[in-house]
């Protein structure tokens, strides 16, 4: 009896309007992993794919594509600095529960024309939506300013990117774009999401992960700093003393 009810429920869901994606995505990435070494200066990720359909291309609206690449989410504190007695000091602070260490959005057109406000709210696509709740003390009245400052600072360093019109769509079937990963990447899993939209409404989506890992001496130093901070600090002190001794020795030899 229960099995029969489950079967009927499955058939009802499958037959219901919108139960099956109107258009699905076949996604490809130029690489599934990025290695951070001592000479790492960034990397370009090529995102490409195709739209798979079981019905003819709809003729009443144009297909748009939105691609996001997001790095690991981490909590952070945003400070407001003010000049007091001739020096800059931290006066107010706002806690951000989770913010992506890297976030890029590439679209086939202006963002607000290819993604509706409702779909943005539902899928957390835009940069402000990707930043999770901001906890501000009662005395801070303009908490939104802190979030905007975070976006501005990370946009200036290439860690947040809005690439409008950078996705090439051919014959409403093939699409591709390139996203630049900066040199100051955070290690972890980077999720790539593809949204197919028509009239701002999401009609298909898919996600894929890219692993970013330190290798070589970078990996060794990172593990040492996380697992044995005392030895890491001692090593840093020894290296600083050695660098100072070498610099003074070279200076003395040049003067002689």
C-alpha positions in Angstrom: 0.0 0.0 0.0 2.7 2.5 1.0 4.8 1.5 -2.1 1.7 2.2 -4.3 1.2 5.6 -2.7 4.8 6.5 -3.2 4.6 5.5 -6.8 1.5 7.6 -7.4 3.2 10.6 -5.7 6.3 10.2 -7.9 4.1 10.1 -11.0 2.2 13.2 -9.9 5.4 15.2 -9.2 6.9 14.1 -12.5 3.8 15.2 -14.4 3.3 18.4 -12.6 4.2 21.7 -14.4 7.7 22.8 -13.6 8.7 19.4 -12.1 11.2 18.9 -14.8 13.7 21.6 -15.8 12.8 23.2 -19.1 16.4 23.3 -20.2 19.4 21.6 -18.6 23.1 22.3 -18.6 26.1 20.3 -19.7 29.0 22.0 -18.0 32.8 21.9 -18.6 35.7 23.5 -16.8 39.2 24.0 -18.1 40.5 22.6 -14.8 39.1 21.0 -11.7 41.9 21.9 -9.4 44.3 24.8 -8.8 47.7 24.4 -7.1 49.1 27.3 -5.1 52.9 27.3 -5.1 55.6 29.9 -4.3 55.4 31.5 -7.8 51.6 31.4 -8.1 50.4 34.7 -9.6 46.8 33.8 -10.3 44.9 31.5 -12.7 42.3 31.7 -15.4 39.4 29.3 -15.3 37.5 28.7 -18.5 33.9 27.8 -18.0 32.0 26.4 -21.0 29.0 24.3 -21.7 25.9 23.6 -23.7 22.2 23.6 -23.2 20.4 20.2 -23.5 16.8 20.3 -24.6 14.1 17.8 -25.4 11.9 20.4 -27.0 12.5 23.1 -29.6 14.1 26.4 -28.5 11.4 28.7 -27.1 10.9 31.6 -29.5 9.1 34.0 -27.2 12.2 34.9 -25.0 16.0 35.0 -25.3 18.2 32.6 -23.3 20.7 34.3 -20.8 23.4 32.7 -18.8 24.7 33.6 -15.3 27.9 32.0 -14.0 29.2 32.4 -10.4 32.5 31.2 -8.9 32.6 31.4 -5.1 35.4 30.7 -2.7 35.2 29.3 0.9 32.9 31.3 3.2 34.5 32.7 6.3 33.4 35.0 9.2 35.1 38.4 9.5 35.0 41.7 11.2 34.7 45.0 9.4 36.1 48.0 11.2 35.4 51.7 10.8 38.5 53.9 11.2 38.4 57.6 12.3 41.1 60.1 12.8 41.6 60.9 16.5 44.4 63.1 17.8 46.3 62.8 14.5 46.2 59.0 14.3 43.7 56.5 12.7 42.0 54.2 15.2 39.2 51.6 15.0 36.0 53.2 16.4 33.2 50.8 15.4 33.1 47.1 14.3 30.5 45.0 12.6 30.5 41.2 12.5 29.8 39.4 9.2 28.7 35.9 9.8 29.9 34.5 6.5 31.4 36.2 3.4 32.9 34.5 0.4 36.7 34.9 0.3 36.3 35.1 -3.5 33.2 35.8 -5.6 32.8 36.4 -9.3 29.7 36.8 -11.4 29.8 36.6 -15.2 26.6 37.3 -17.2 25.5 37.4 -20.8 23.9 40.8 -20.3 23.3 43.4 -17.6 22.7 41.6 -14.3 19.3 43.1 -13.5 18.0 42.2 -16.9 19.1 38.5 -16.8 18.2 37.8 -13.2 15.1 38.9 -11.4 15.1 40.2 -7.9 13.1 37.2 -6.7 15.5 34.7 -8.3 18.5 36.6 -6.9 16.9 36.5 -3.5 16.1 32.7 -3.8 19.6 31.7 -5.1 21.8 34.3 -3.5 23.5 35.2 -6.8 24.5 38.9 -6.5 27.5 39.9 -4.4 25.4 41.6 -1.7 23.2 38.5 -1.5 26.2 36.2 -1.3 27.3 37.9 2.0 25.4 36.3 4.8 23.8 38.1 7.8 25.7 41.2 9.2 25.5 41.5 12.9 25.8 45.1 14.0 25.8 46.4 17.6 22.8 48.6 18.6 24.9 51.8 18.5 25.8 51.2 14.9 22.9 52.7 12.9 24.3 52.3 9.3 25.3 48.6 9.3 24.7 48.5 5.5 27.7 50.9 5.0 30.0 48.2 6.5 28.8 45.6 4.0 29.2 48.1 1.1 32.8 48.9 2.3 33.6 45.2 2.3 32.4 44.8 -1.2 34.3 47.9 -2.4 37.6 46.8 -0.8 37.4 43.3 -2.2 36.3 44.5 -5.6 39.3 46.8 -5.8 41.6 43.9 -5.1 40.0 41.5 -7.6 38.5 39.2 -5.0 34.9 40.3 -5.9 34.1 40.6 -9.6 31.0 41.6 -11.6 31.6 40.7 -15.2 28.5 41.8 -17.0 28.2 40.8 -20.7 31.3 38.5 -20.4 29.5 35.3 -21.1 29.3 34.5 -24.9 26.1 32.6 -25.9 26.0 31.1 -29.4 22.7 30.1 -31.0 21.1 29.8 -27.6 23.0 26.5 -27.1 26.7 27.0 -26.5 28.2 29.4 -23.9 31.6 30.2 -22.5 33.5 32.7 -20.3 36.8 33.1 -18.4 37.1 34.0 -14.8 40.4 35.3 -13.4 41.4 33.9 -10.0 43.8 36.3 -8.1 47.1 35.4 -6.6 45.8 35.8 -3.0 43.5 32.8 -3.1 42.2 31.2 0.1 42.7 27.4 0.1 39.5 25.3 -0.1 36.6 24.3 -2.4 35.4 26.8 -5.0 31.9 26.2 -6.3 30.9 27.1 -9.8 27.2 27.6 -10.5 25.5 28.0 -13.9 22.0 29.5 -14.2 20.0 29.5 -17.4 17.4 32.3 -17.4 14.6 33.5 -19.6 13.0 36.9 -18.8 14.9 36.9 -15.5 13.5 33.5 -14.5 15.8 30.5 -13.8 14.9 27.6 -16.1 17.9 25.4 -15.4 21.0 25.3 -13.3 24.0 23.1 -12.3 27.0 23.3 -10.0 30.5 22.0 -10.0 33.5 22.3 -7.5 37.1 23.4 -8.1 39.7 22.4 -5.4 42.3 25.0 -4.6 45.2 23.6 -2.6 48.7 24.8 -1.5 51.6 22.6 -2.7 55.3 22.3 -2.0 56.8 24.6 0.7 53.6 26.7 0.7 51.7 23.6 1.9 54.3 22.7 4.5 54.4 26.2 5.9 50.6 26.4 6.0 50.3 23.1 7.8 53.0 24.1 10.3 51.2 27.4 11.1 47.9 25.6 11.7 49.2 22.5 13.6 52.3 23.8 15.4 52.0 27.6 15.7 54.8 27.8 18.3 57.3 26.1 15.9 56.0 28.3 13.1 56.6 31.4 15.1 60.1 30.2 16.2 61.0 29.5 12.5 59.8 32.9 11.5 62.0 34.5 14.2 65.0 32.5 13.2 64.5 33.5 9.5 64.1 37.1 10.4 67.4 37.1 12.5 69.2 35.3 9.7 68.0 37.8 7.1 69.1 40.7 9.3 72.5 39.1 9.8 73.0 38.6 6.1 71.9 42.1 5.3 74.3 43.6 7.8 77.1 41.4 6.6 76.6 42.5 3.0 76.4 46.1 4.0 79.7 45.9 6.0 81.5 44.2 3.1 80.3 46.9 0.6 81.6 49.6 2.8 85.0 48.1 3.3 
